Structures are given as structure tokens and as C-alpha cells.
């Protein structure tokens, strides 16, 4: 029997498995709305800095981590773990944009996250 957070993760993973398309649409819409809200407060322009590179590295690693987590993660939590890892490129892109990087970095992260979550929806195993 799983304890509190583990039981919640198992229930969430089961929910994601049962409602894949709706969960994907809600996730994609939320990511786009967050990025659009951030874009509105960004100053025009932006420049590539060391921080941009630091935040691009985990964005580039996210597909590998997502595939590994979906295939090798603990069974009851596999889907929710992969979903969580799949949305990280958007978060790193938003962080980069808020720190002065060009907005294209943020939108690239959002598109990568939507693609990863879509891949999870398509290929994820039922719990």
C-alpha cells in the first residue's frame, strides 16, 4: 500500500492514462497560455547569455529523460513522472525568457514540451 504522495501520484497516473486526450489538451493549452502571459511582460529584444546555454542544456536533455522515465520508471508512477519531465522544457524556456533571453527560446521550449507530452499520450502504456 502506498503512502500519501505515492498514492496521489498513482491516482494521478491512472487519471492521465484514462483521460489521455483531455489531459494533453489541458496541458498544451496551459503551457501556451503561460508562455503568452510571460511574453506580454517581456521587454522587446533579448540577448543570448551564458544563462541561456545553462537553461538550454536541460531542455535538450528532456527528451532523453522522458523516454527513460516512461520506459523504466516505477510502474504505478510511470506516466505521471514522464508527464512531469515532459513539461520541463517549457519551464526552462520561460525561465530563460524571464532572464533576458530571446522569446524564441521560450517558444521553442513550449513546442518541445507539447511534442513530448503528445508523444507520451500516443505511446504511454496504460497503468
N, C-alpha and C positions, 0 to 999 in steps of 0.2 A: 504494500500500500504506500503510495507516495504522500509526502507531506505537503504543506500549504503551497509554496511556489511551484513545486514539481507537479502537483495535481492541477494547478491552474494552467501550467504550460501544456500538460497532457490534454486538458479540455480544450484549450485554445488550438492546439494542433488538430484535434478531432474536428473542431468547428471549421477550421481552414480547409480541411480535407473534404468536408461535406458541402461547403459553400465556396468552392474554388473561384468561380467566375465573379460572383458578387464581391468576394474578398479582394480579388485582383482589381476590379473596377474601383472600389473604395480606396484601395492603396494608391493606385495610379492617380486618381483624382486628388487625393490628399497631397501627394508629392508635387503635382503640378501647381496646386493652389498655394502650397508653402513657398515654392520657388517663385511664383508670381508675386506673392506678398513681399518676399525679400527683394526681388528686382525693383519694386516700386521705391524702396528706400535706398537703393544703391546710387552712389554718385555716378555720373557719366564717365566712361572710360574704365581705367583699371590697368594695373601693370602686373606682369609676371614677376614673382619674387621667389625667394627660397621657400617660403611657406607654401606657395603654390605647388612646388615639387614635393614637399613633405606631405601635402594632402592628396596629391595625385597618386602617390605610391600605394596607399591602401585602397584607393578607388580601382587601381589596376589589379590589385590582388583579390578584390571582392569576388570576381567570377570563380577563381580557383577555390576560395574558401566556401563559396556557396555550393559548388559541385561536391566538394569533400564532405561538407556538413550534411547535404541531402543524401549522400550515399553511405556515409559512415557514422553519422550521429546516432545517439541513443534512440531506439525505435519510438518510444512514446512521445518524444520531444522533437523528432527529426524535422518535421515540417515547419514548426514554429521557429526552430533555430535557423533553418535555411532562409525562411522568410525574413527574419531579423537581420541576418547577414546580407541578404539581397538588397535591402533598402539602404545600407550604409553608404554606397557611392553618392546618393543624393544628399545625405547629411554632410559628407566630406566636401561635396561641391558647394553646398550652401555655406559651410564654414569658410571655404576658400574665398567665395564671393564677398562675404562679410568682412574679410580681412584684406580686401583690396585687389583681389584677382579679377580678371575679366569675367563677365557674366556667362560667357560661353563655357567656362569651367563648371559652373553650377548647372547649366542646362545639360551639359554632357553627362554629369553625374546623375541627374534626374532621368535622362533617357536610358543610361546603363542600368539604373535601379529598376525602371519599369520593364526593361528587357529581361533582367534576371528574375524578377517576380513572375513575369509571363512564362518564362522557361520553367520555373518551379511549378506553376499551375499546370502546365502541359505535361511535365514528366514526373512530378512528385508522386510518390507511392501513397496509396490510401493507408490511413492509420488503423 
